[in-house]
Amino acid sequence: MIESPLPQIKADRVRLMQVFSNLITNAIKYANPARDLVISIGYRREPNTHVFSVKDNGLGIPREYAENIFDIFFRGHESHAEGTGIGLSIVKKAVNIMGGEVWLSSEKDQGTVFYFSIPAA
């Protein structure tokens, strides 16, 4: 679902696609098997910054993993899905290279919202 109209922005197209691709892929991988998967993409404009969000209703990220979730090879739910643990580190690096930041809000068994900012050109 797209929660709000998405703007045209000036950014590195390849890196922006990597960010969205990795966040959406993770939402699919870590879906809660007890309910239908819902992924929502949002946007808001802040002074000099574009802020995007990718929200899911999946397994969520336990609080004890929140600080490490962007570390390369870190996997919070190793037994749930296959992977290398590099997806979120790629997200962080791509966003940082574009001059932005990435952060999250998560509730175990409720889902996660990943936010990232891109400076306005």
C-alpha positions, 0 to 999 in steps of 0.5 A: 500500500502507498500511504501518501503520494510519493514525490519525484526527488533528486537521488541516486536511482540505483541506491534508492532502488536498493534501499526499497528493495531490501526493506520490502524483501525483508518485510516479505521474509519476516512476515508473521505466518499468523496473518496476511502480510501488509506492507505500507510505504509512506512519505512526509516532507520535512525542512530540507529533507524527504522522509520515507517509511516502509512499514510491515505487520511482520514478526517485529524486531526484539528490542535487544537487536535494535542497535545491531540490526544494521550491522553487516552479517547480523541476523535477528531471526536466523531460524525464520528465513534464509539470508546473509545478514547484509541487506540492512547494512546495504540499506544503511550504507546506501542511505548514508552515501546519499547524505541521509539517515535510517532508523526504525521503530519496532514492536515484537510480534506487531511489525516494524517501520523503517524510516530513511531520509534523503536530503532535498536537492 
